[in-house]
Amino acid sequence: MIDTVSNLKAMVENGEALSAQLKKVAFRPRARKNLELTFGPGRAADLIGRTPEALTKAEAKGRLPAPKIGANGRRYYTLEDLTLIRQSLGIIPGKQAHEPAVVLAVQNFKGGVGKSTITKHLADYLALQGLRVLVVDCDPQASTSSLFDVDQEELWDSDETLAHFLAPSAPLSEFRRTIRDTAWPTTKIVPSSLGLGEIEWHMVAGAEGREEIMRRFGLLRAGISQVRREFDVMLLDPPPAMGFLGMNVMAAASGLVVPVPARQLDFLSTIHFMTNIADTLEALNEYNMGVNYDFIRVVASNYSRSADGEAGMLRILQQMCGTNMLTNPILASEEIKNSVQEFRSVYESDKPISSHKTFTRCRDNLDLVFSEILHVIRQQWPSTSLTGFGDQNMLDGEAA
C-alpha cells in the first residue's frame, strides 16, 4: 500500500525543485526580477500627461533633465526618469496626502477567471501612472505573490507575515512589518505565505461572543488602516471562498472589481456569487461592520470575439450589470498567457513574447480596461482631478 503522506511530500519536494529551475529560466541571468523598462518620447509623454514636443522644449530650456540617448540615437526614458519629471513639474498622479487609499478587491469565488492575473496587471498599470500601490495577497495559493517574485522559502522562518498578523493569538500588531518591496519602485506587497492556509481554522476556533467575532472579521481592515494614507490604491487578492479570510477581505474593501468570463456557466456562477456577496455584507452589517462599497465594476475577462456564444453572453452580462459593467472586456491573449508563465506581466517587458502586433494589441486593450478602473478610482477622492496641472506647472506651448 502506498503511504499517501510520503507520496504527497515527495511530489511537493520535486515540485519545489522544478519551481526553482523555472524561476532561473524566467529571470535569467539573475534569480530576482529586475525591471529594465524604457520608454520612447511618445509613450513617456503619454504616461506623464504631456506632449513629446513639450518635453523636448522643457529639456532644452533646462526645466527637465536631459533624456538618455540610445545606441540608435533615439531619446528614451526609464521608470525613474518618469518619477523625476513628475516631481520636477509638481505632478501628483494620485491622491492628496490627507485622503485615504482606495481599497479594491478583485473578487470572484470561481477559479479560472483571471483574478490574480488581473491583480498583477492592474498593479503594474497603476504603477506606470505613478501611483503608490500596495498589493495584499490573501489567497493561500499565493499566485499573485509568485508574479511579484516573492520567494516562499524566505517567509518560512519569518514571523512578519500576513498569517502572523491575522492569527488571533499572534504577537504581531504592526501591519507595516508585513509589507515588502517589489521590483516596481512605487509598488509594495504583503505576500501570501504557507501559513496563511492554516489561519482559517485558527480564526474560527475560539471565536466566541459578538465582540470577538467582530474583531476577527475586522483584522485586515484594522491592519490596512495603519498605512492607508501612505498609498493611493490597495489591491486585495482574496481566497476563492467565503471563509474568515474572505470575510476579512470583504470587510476591508471599499470597492470591488469582479472578473467574469463571458460564458454561460460563469454567468450563472456570478449570479450566485453576487447573492453571496449581498448575504455576506448583510451578515457583516449585523455585526456593525458598516460595509458599503463605493463602487462595483464587473469586467468580462479572457474574452474572445470569435468564440461561439461569447458575444451573446457579453450582451447578457451588460444587460444584467448596467452601469456597473466596464465598457471594455479583457481580451484573451497569448501574450498574457505566455507572460504569466514567465512570472511577469505584459507591462514588465519592452520585448514581446509573440509578435509585436499581438503585444501592442494586448497592452492597448489592457490600457483601455484599466483606464476605466483608474477613472472610477479617481472619483473616490475629493481631489478628483490630477494635481500639478495648473498654469504654473504647464510646459511651454501647452494650454491649461
PyMOL commands that set and color helices and strands:
alter all, ss='L'
color gray80, all
select helices_A, chain A and resi 4-26+41-48+52-60+79-89+115-128+143-147+152-155+162-166+175-178+196-204+210-217+219-225+228-230+244-252+264-286+310-324+334-341+346-348+356-379+391-393
alter helices_A, ss='H'
color red, helices_A
select strands_A, chain A and resi 38-39+68-69+75-78+102-106+133-137+180-181+187-190+233-237+255-261+295-301
alter strands_A, ss='S'
color yellow, strands_A
deselect
rebuild
show_as cartoon
